[in-house]
Amino acid sequence: MSLGPNQPLIGRPGGRALLATPALILDLDRLERNIATMATFARAAGMALKPHAKTHKSAHVAALQLAAGAVGLTCATLGEAEALAPHVAAPLLITAPVIGTGAIARLHALARRSPGLAVVVDHPANLAGIAQAFTAQPLTVFVDIDPGLHRTGVASLADAVALARAVAASPTLHFGGVQFFSGPSQHIERYEARRSDVAAKTHYLASIVEALRNAGLPPPVVTGGGTGTHALDAEFGVMTELQAGSYVFMDDQYSACGLRPGDTNPFDTALMIDTRVISANWPALATVDAGLKASTGSSQPPTPIAGVPEGTRYEYRGDEYGALLLPPGKPTLPLGAVVTLATPHCDPTVNLHNVYHVVRGDTLIDIWPITARGRSA
């Protein structure tokens, strides 16, 4: 695929300031530190790390995570797994149910070329469809547990045991364990409040693990968790494998949270959007070329972090436009000025772009394709 108009700037000192904008920026120094920090934490906690690739969708980032000790990757969709599998010589886990005969046929084909592939199930009918397709090809299957969100996952302890028994009864399917992920828990800003929430949910998870043990089906792996709960998942000791993903980039939502005791946060903002002032005709207002097509509008707007006076706010002004609202008394920014925005929500923002502009300092050192961009199915 084309790497875009900025390719000639690779290796040129100061080239970041010359980028065609809007440009998705990946600070490699910060990325490498974030990856090392989580890898070190998981090792010290005695937990496997299978980070979620839905965050970065990138074969290059995946390679860095695996080199740092990750045991594999998790993918949100079958499409993501298909896109990444040719580049990843490690097990992949698809964390949402794969439904429909066409999708299950694709899953079967992927399993033949992706050793260690695993999926989750939360319904007997889905399991039956997978078992019917996998009569000769082995597949690892996890039982997905609903943490109370009512999105996916079995609804009760009894359902979890029944589904695990059905997996174990198949001659070709292997019971890999259980998956448990509570999305809302990840973004509770204060650590102690998040700890209370996760403690209650982990108590429920522990009861399911105990019931499976009593049924003669001890789960080999208890997988789940995320960037927001990783320290608590380790503390409570029920999960054996972490799926944290956003720690590599640290968007605004996660940066607002205290992720470790004392509301500390050991990760740096590594993913940004560089945008350029394209109109400046009004006092304390400048228009930039990054709008809804450059950053997701599903949550709060992005935060300006460089190139503007302190206190400047950003507002969406359309698909291609954003507004910078400067504090009173500050001069309007000049045309062509480059402004850096932190991403408000990294996963869907990444999915809007084709490439990462990888920088060290002010130098563009590489451009990485976003391997699984758009693979939502």
C-alpha positions in Angstrom: 0.0 0.0 0.0 1.0 3.6 -0.5 2.8 5.2 2.5 1.4 8.6 1.5 2.8 12.0 0.7 5.2 12.2 3.7 7.4 9.3 2.6 10.1 11.6 1.1 10.6 13.1 4.6 11.8 9.9 6.2 15.2 10.5 7.8 15.2 14.2 7.3 16.1 16.1 10.5 13.2 18.3 11.4 11.0 16.5 9.0 8.1 16.2 11.4 7.3 19.9 11.1 7.0 19.5 7.3 4.5 16.7 7.3 1.3 16.9 5.2 -1.4 17.1 7.8 -3.4 15.8 9.5 -0.9 13.1 10.4 -1.1 10.3 12.9 2.1 10.5 15.0 3.7 7.7 16.9 6.5 8.6 19.2 8.8 5.5 19.1 10.7 6.3 22.3 7.5 6.5 24.3 6.0 3.5 22.6 9.0 1.4 23.4 9.0 2.5 27.1 5.3 1.7 27.4 5.8 -1.8 26.0 8.7 -2.5 28.3 6.8 -1.2 31.3 3.8 -3.4 30.8 6.0 -6.4 29.9 8.1 -6.0 33.1 4.9 -5.6 35.2 3.4 -8.8 33.8 6.5 -10.8 34.4 6.8 -9.6 38.0 3.2 -10.4 38.6 3.6 -13.9 37.2 0.9 -13.3 34.5 1.0 -13.9 30.8 0.6 -10.9 28.5 -1.5 -11.2 25.4 -2.1 -7.6 24.5 -5.1 -6.4 22.5 -4.2 -5.6 18.9 -7.5 -3.8 18.4 -5.7 -0.8 19.8 -2.9 -0.5 17.2 -3.9 -2.9 14.4 -0.3 -3.0 13.4 2.2 -5.8 12.5 5.1 -3.5 13.5 3.7 -2.7 17.0 2.8 -6.4 17.5 6.4 -7.4 16.7 7.7 -5.1 19.4 5.2 -6.5 21.9 6.1 -10.1 21.1 9.9 -9.3 21.3 9.3 -7.9 24.8 7.7 -11.1 26.0 4.0 -11.1 25.0 2.8 -14.7 24.5 0.5 -13.8 21.6 -2.1 -11.2 20.6 -5.8 -10.7 21.1 -8.0 -9.4 18.3 -11.5 -7.9 18.5 -12.7 -9.3 15.2 -12.1 -12.2 12.8 -11.0 -9.6 10.2 -8.3 -8.2 12.4 -7.0 -11.7 13.1 -6.9 -12.5 9.3 -5.0 -9.3 8.6 -2.4 -9.8 11.3 -1.9 -13.6 11.1 0.5 -13.5 8.2 2.8 -11.2 10.2 2.5 -12.9 13.7 4.1 -16.2 14.5 2.3 -16.4 17.9 -1.2 -17.5 19.0 -4.1 -15.2 18.3 -7.3 -15.0 20.4 -10.5 -13.6 18.9 -12.3 -11.9 21.8 -15.8 -11.6 20.3 -18.1 -14.4 19.1 -17.6 -15.5 15.5 -21.2 -16.0 14.2 -22.6 -17.3 10.9 -21.6 -20.0 8.5 -19.5 -17.7 6.3 -17.5 -16.4 9.2 -17.0 -19.9 10.7 -15.7 -21.1 7.3 -13.2 -18.2 7.4 -12.3 -19.1 10.9 -11.6 -22.7 9.8 -9.4 -21.5 7.0 -7.5 -19.1 9.4 -7.0 -21.9 11.9 -5.1 -23.9 9.3 -2.5 -21.2 8.8 -2.5 -19.7 12.3 -1.3 -22.2 14.9 -2.7 -21.7 18.4 -5.7 -19.7 17.1 -8.5 -19.5 19.8 -12.0 -18.0 19.9 -14.6 -17.3 22.6 -18.1 -18.5 22.7 -21.1 -17.6 24.9 -24.0 -19.6 23.4 -24.6 -23.3 22.7 -25.8 -22.6 19.2 -22.6 -20.8 18.3 -20.5 -23.6 19.8 -22.5 -26.2 17.8 -21.8 -24.4 14.6 -18.1 -24.2 15.3 -18.0 -27.9 16.3 -19.7 -28.9 13.1 -17.1 -27.1 11.0 -14.1 -28.2 13.1 -14.5 -32.0 12.7 -10.9 -32.6 11.9 -9.1 -29.3 12.6 -8.4 -28.6 16.3 -9.4 -25.3 17.8 -9.1 -23.8 21.3 -12.3 -22.3 22.7 -12.8 -20.0 25.7 -16.1 -19.4 27.5 -16.8 -15.7 27.6 -18.3 -14.5 30.9 -20.6 -11.5 31.1 -19.2 -9.1 33.8 -22.6 -7.3 34.1 -22.4 -5.2 30.9 -24.9 -7.5 29.1 -22.9 -7.1 25.9 -21.5 -10.6 25.3 -20.8 -13.5 27.7 -22.8 -16.2 29.4 -25.4 -14.9 31.8 -24.9 -17.2 34.8 -22.5 -19.6 36.6 -24.6 -22.6 35.5 -24.4 -21.5 31.8 -20.6 -21.2 32.1 -20.3 -24.7 33.4 -22.7 -26.1 30.8 -20.9 -24.5 27.9 -17.5 -25.5 29.2 -18.7 -29.1 29.4 -20.0 -28.9 25.8 -16.6 -27.6 24.6 -14.7 -30.4 26.5 -17.0 -33.0 25.1 -16.0 -32.2 21.5 -13.3 -34.4 20.1 -11.6 -31.5 18.2 -12.3 -28.5 20.4 -10.0 -27.8 23.4 -11.3 -26.0 26.5 -8.8 -23.1 26.8 -10.4 -21.4 29.8 -12.6 -18.4 30.4 -12.5 -14.7 29.3 -13.7 -11.9 31.5 -13.5 -8.2 30.5 -15.3 -5.3 32.1 -15.0 -2.3 29.8 -16.6 0.3 32.1 -14.2 -0.6 34.9 -11.3 0.5 32.8 -12.1 4.2 32.9 -13.1 4.8 36.5 -10.7 7.6 37.1 -9.7 7.2 40.8 -7.8 4.1 41.6 -9.5 3.2 44.9 -13.0 3.6 43.3 -11.9 1.3 40.5 -10.5 -1.1 43.0 -13.9 -1.5 44.7 -15.6 -2.0 41.4 -13.1 -4.6 40.2 -13.1 -6.4 43.6 -16.8 -7.1 43.3 -16.6 -8.3 39.7 -13.5 -10.5 40.4 -15.5 -12.1 43.3 -18.0 -13.2 40.7 -15.3 -14.4 38.3 -13.7 -16.4 41.1 -17.0 -18.1 41.8 -17.2 -19.3 38.2 -13.6 -20.5 38.2 -14.4 -22.5 41.4 -17.5 -24.0 39.9 -15.6 -25.1 36.9 -13.0 -26.7 39.1 -15.7 -28.5 41.1 -17.1 -29.8 37.8 -13.7 -31.2 36.8 -13.1 -28.4 34.3 -10.4 -26.2 35.8 -9.8 -23.4 33.3 -6.2 -23.6 32.1 -6.3 -19.8 31.4 -8.3 -17.0 32.8 -7.9 -14.2 30.4 -9.1 -10.6 30.3 -8.5 -7.3 32.0 -7.2 -4.2 30.4 -5.0 -1.1 30.8 -7.2 0.4 33.4 -7.4 -2.7 35.6 -4.1 -4.4 35.0 -2.7 -3.7 38.5 -5.9 -4.9 40.1 -6.1 -8.0 38.0 -2.7 -8.9 39.2 -3.5 -8.0 42.8 -6.6 -10.1 43.1 -4.9 -13.1 41.5 -7.7 -14.8 39.6 -6.7 -13.8 36.1 -3.7 -15.5 34.7 -3.4 -13.6 31.4 -3.7 -9.9 30.7 -5.3 -8.5 27.5 -4.3 -4.9 28.1 -3.9 -2.9 24.9 -4.2 0.8 25.2 -1.1 1.1 27.4 1.0 1.3 24.2 -0.6 4.7 23.2 -2.3 6.2 26.3 -5.2 8.2 24.9 -6.9 11.0 26.9 -9.4 8.6 28.5 -6.7 6.5 30.0 -4.4 9.3 30.8 -7.1 10.7 33.0 -7.0 7.6 35.2 -4.7 6.7 38.1 -3.6 3.2 36.9 -1.5 2.2 39.9 -1.9 2.7 43.7 -1.7 6.3 44.7 -3.3 7.3 41.4 0.0 7.1 39.6 0.4 6.3 35.9 3.6 4.8 34.5 2.7 5.2 30.8 3.3 8.1 28.5 1.2 9.5 25.6 2.7 8.0 22.5 0.0 8.5 19.9 -0.8 12.0 18.7 -2.3 13.9 15.7 -0.3 16.7 14.1 -2.6 19.3 12.5 -2.0 22.6 10.8 -3.6 26.0 11.0 -5.4 26.7 7.7 -7.5 29.7 8.6 -7.1 32.5 11.3 -9.4 35.4 10.6 -11.0 35.8 14.1 -9.5 36.8 17.4 -8.5 33.9 19.7 -9.7 31.4 17.1 -7.9 29.3 14.6 -9.1 26.6 12.2 -7.0 23.5 11.7 -7.2 20.6 9.2 -8.0 17.8 11.7 -11.7 17.2 12.1 -13.9 14.2 12.6 -12.1 12.3 9.9 -8.8 12.6 11.8 -10.0 11.8 15.4 -13.0 10.0 16.7 -15.9 12.2 17.9 -17.4 9.3 20.0 -16.1 10.8 23.3 -14.6 14.1 24.3 -12.7 16.2 21.7 -8.9 15.8 21.6 -6.7 17.8 23.9 -4.1 20.2 22.4 -0.7 19.4 23.9 1.8 21.3 21.9 2.1 24.3 19.6 -0.6 26.3 21.5 -0.8 28.5 24.6 -1.8 26.7 27.8 -5.5 26.6 28.2 -6.3 26.3 24.5 -9.4 24.1 23.7 -10.2 22.2 20.6 -13.7 21.8 19.2 -14.9 19.7 16.2 -16.1 22.0 13.4 -16.9 19.4 10.7 -15.4 16.4 9.0 -12.2 18.1 7.9 -12.0 21.0 10.3 -11.3 21.7 14.0 -11.3 24.9 15.9 -8.7 26.0 18.4 -10.2 28.3 21.0 -7.3 30.3 22.6 -7.4 31.9 26.0 -8.4 35.6 26.2 -5.6 37.9 25.3 -3.5 35.4 23.3 -2.7 36.3 19.7 -4.2 34.2 16.9 -1.9 31.4 15.7 -0.2 32.1 12.3 -1.2 30.2 9.2 0.7 27.0 8.8 1.5 26.6 12.5 1.6 23.0 13.5 -0.4 21.9 16.6 -0.3 18.5 18.3 -3.4 16.9 19.6 -3.6 13.9 22.0 -6.1 11.3 20.9 -9.3 11.1 22.9 -9.9 7.4 22.1 -7.1 5.6 20.5 -8.8 2.5 19.0 -11.3 4.2 16.7 -8.9 7.1 15.9 -6.3 4.6 14.6 -9.0 3.1 12.4 -9.4 6.4 10.6 -5.8 6.4 9.3 -3.8 4.3 6.9 -0.4 4.8 8.4 1.6 5.8 11.5 4.2 8.5 11.1 6.9 7.1 13.4 9.1 9.8 15.0 12.0 10.2 17.3 12.1 13.7 18.5 11.5 16.0 15.5 12.7 13.4 12.9 10.3 11.1 10.9 12.2 7.8 11.0 9.6 5.6 9.3 6.0 5.2 8.2 4.2 2.0 9.3 1.0 0.8 7.5 -1.9 0.1 9.9 -2.2 -3.5 8.9 -5.7 -4.2 10.1 -7.3 -0.8 9.4 -11.0 -1.2 8.6 -11.1 -4.9 9.4 -14.3 -4.7 11.5 -15.7 -7.9 9.9 
